[in-house]
């Protein structure tokens, strides 16, 4: 294979892997979600984002900048992004449900 063929194969592989990860982490409608904010913000930043989106804190995640939250609002995920969340994911797929609970 020529160098160009390897480059196209690599780009295609990265695109497919990114798509698979994005689909696997996509939050399920009406369920709890993992809310991820930037790691250099304060420990309460994720809680502020959840509160601004009219959500309810469920438990902490694997780091201070990850929390699990829920809401009955159908537009909860978009409200989280508008409030400053970096990523909103399915907590089971993201592994956020495999940690001890911490008190803030």
C-alpha positions, 0 to 999 in steps of 0.5 A: 500500500502506498503512503496515501492509502495508509493515510486514508485508511487511518482517517477512516478508522478514526472516524469510525471509532469516534462514531462508535464512541459517540453512539455508545456514550449518548444519553438515553432519553429520560434516564440519568446522565453523566454531566462532565465540565472542564476539569480546572473549574471548581469542585462545585462547577458541575453542580452549578451546571445541573442546577442551571439546567433545572436538574437534580443531583443524583451522585458524584462521578469519578472526579469532581468535574463529573456528576450524575444528574436527572430531570423530568424535562425533555430538553434537559440535555440541551439545557445542560450544554447551554449551562456550560457542560462539556459533555453529557453521557450515559453514566453506565457507559461512561463508568460514572456509576462504578464509584463511591458516593462522595458528599460535596 
